């Protein structure tokens, strides 16, 4: 379904977890007659669910696209995840749409992800229309939700409709905008019945608030309002559109996506007040990678220009292959259109173009500026890439890169070889850009990194279901190190005679501590030919290899300088191997005398919490041997606590913080450096290592 960009609305459905986002999308499919009945996640009939894990966990983990038509307007609707482990895909989606419907629950379950959604909607300058959903639910309270969310998000929400009843008595809505009441049957048909006497007692106050919000961004209308002049509905609606598009007004209304109550009026508002593809801006800006704006190009948003597409999502099916979801910002594409990836320069062909209804695809001949489509089997393009009709590096800028907050070692439960595991996880990572894998050479573990433990657990489900590989997550070992606090010198001598040519190497080595983070330095201070030049690299290799094996507990030794300053050799028996072994011996003897200690990785953690949780959070950090660096307040009035804390104490901190703050706390964590482990803890670490029969 392609066509006039003026009648196209590209809208993301965003909001907190369990607010009914997927249910709203399913109800919209029914209202558009795209499906015969309203699907539901709870009974596994949803048409918008792409992954089975979404049914099992009752949460959206991947964005789902539906192209529908309602009252002559084409909507590209994208249902999005909300939980922090999957929000990277939501941010990618926000870069591909022109506006968003923000869902909240009338049962007022505020969650911290709402802040990030508001933040990135602002980054992309997206107009927002809010729906306080689940008005049919127990303890539903439109006005409490309105107040609490306005305060928490620091956003002025302006009601354009208010509920008629709530909970089991929720009957419909009264539209402040057009002064009409609409009652709905509970059969989810969505057929509203207009009545004349449904206005609530305080409708006049809400009408005044609505007019004031609209007039604030329209000088002519403001003058009329101040002069108590009558304003026509058409004039009011047109000014309301300007206010919404400029983000000077954030309309909010009540409804029930499950019972299809108020959904028709919500989409009428979206048709009137949400921007068309070309109304947002007539141009899209392409920039050089990492550019500061100097190297940029503006591309016109219409179908007559050269094609420019932005890939915001990737889906990989083990049987059907890869589907790349893309926004067409400019131009027109058809079968076999040649495009170039701005990141790689790779040529791609648009062999198959689809519109989507959840997991169901429909092949189309072409797509044009304003469309959101799926492309099958692109060879080398991934999420975040820009495809264009010409070859250069200018691209739609990538704005968001998820921070890796949790790390777990991945271990096969069966006999799957590591290469197969890595290949499978790479496919999962291509779908979810917030994940990464790496091989830790010290720990000899395959490490999967992401945003939350729940995210990684769902990855384990997907690898088992989609690829038949059963994996488990375990907390990684801590990458402890060793170093020295003193200086020492010793001789390393290796002499072996066993008939024929023997082995002989002899070197004197001095080791001294270096500043933390300096690594290992080797100094050749051999003079007078005590050791021939060709054997010096072997001495260094022996020292470095011995340092890698550790001394106290088998952890690599770091932050020292080793100086080779004397030695002897044998004309016949000396060799590189002999001097490598001699260097190793000298190093180990020095370690015995240089006061070796165990080091642990220290992280810089930044925790943002509502003020009421500050004391408990600081107390928890103190119990983890944290050094509190300071406390400040962010723009959202949250308390921001910074601390240095050992990695061993915060490997699963996200779960703990979520529990303490009831889901309203956030944290960032990054590597800071290594510090000496307290003696009593070092003893436990060494004892544990010795029990594993680690060679030292």
Number of C-alpha atoms within 10 A of each C-alpha: 17 18 14 17 20 14 17 23 26 24 27 29 28 30 28 22 22 18 24 24 29 29 25 24 27 29 30 25 26 21 23 16 14 16 15 10 17 25 23 20 20 11 8 14 14 20 25 27 26 19 16 14 17 16 18 12 11 14 19 26 24 24 28 27 27 26 23 22 20 16 10 10 20 24 24 23 26 29 28 27 26 31 24 19 24 25 24 24 25 27 26 24 26 27 26 26 23 26 29 23 23 23 25 30 28 28 21 21 16 20 21 21 21 23 18 15 21 18 14 18 21 13 13 16 17 25 26 28 26 24 28 29 30 29 30 25 17 12 14 22 22 24 16 13 20 24 13 14 22 14 13 17 18 14 12 17 21 23 23 26 29 24 26 20 17 21 16 13 11 21 20 29 28 26 23 23 18 14 16 16 23 23 21 20 15 17 11 18 16 21 17 19 11 15 12 9 10 19 20 15 7 9 17 13 10 18 20 13 16 22 21 16 24 25 21 17 19 15 12 11 21 18 13 13 16 10 9 9 11 9 12 8 12 10 10 18 17 13 23 27 20 18 22 23 22 15 17 16 24 21 24 23 26 34 31 25 28 23 22 25 32 29 24 19 18 20 18 15 17 21 20 14 23 28 26 24 25 21 14 18 12 13 16 15 14 20 19 19 17 9 12 9 12 8 12 16 16 11 18 20 26 22 20 12 16 19 25 29 29 26 26 24 27 26 22 17 11 10 7 10 11 21 22 22 29 25 25 27 28 25 22 21 24 16 14 12 14 17 23 21 25 23 19 14 16 14 19 20 18 18 15 19 24 21 24 23 22 22 13 13 14 13 13 15 13 18 25 27 28 31 30 30 29 27 20 19 18 17 11 12 22 23 21 22 22 27 27 26 20 16 16 14 18 20 24 25 18 15 12 14 11 17 15 18 19 21 23 22 22 23 18 14 10 9 9 14 10 13 9 12 19 16 11 17 22 15 17 21 18 19 21 23 20 21 27 17 18 12 13 13 8 15 15 11 16 19 21 22 21 25 23 21 19 16 19 22 13 17 20 19 18 19 18 13 14 16 15 12 21 18 20 15 17 12 14 19 13 14 15 23 25 25 29 24 14 15 18 19 21 19 21 24 21 21 16 12 10 7 6 6 11 15 19 24 27 26 28 22 28 20 25 19 21 17 10 13 12 12 14 16 16 17 15 16 11 18 13 7 11 14 23 15 12 10 18 21 16 21 30 22 19 24 24 22 17 23 23 17 17 21 23 22 23 22 24 22 27 24 19 24 18 23 19 24 17 19 21 17 21 14 9 10 16 22 18 19 18 25 32 27 26 27 32 27 23 27 29 20 17 26 24 14 15 20 13 19 21 28 23 20 19 21 22 20 23 18 21 24 24 17 12 11 18 21 10 13 20 18 11 15 21 14 10 15 13 22 14 15 12 10 16 11 14 11 7 13 14 20 20 20 21 22 22 21 23 25 24 18 15 18 16 17 17 20 14 14 21 16 12 17 19 14 18 20 24 18 17 16 21 15 14 15 15 19 19 17 19 12 11 8 11 18 14 11 15 16 12 13 17 15 8 8 9 13 12 14
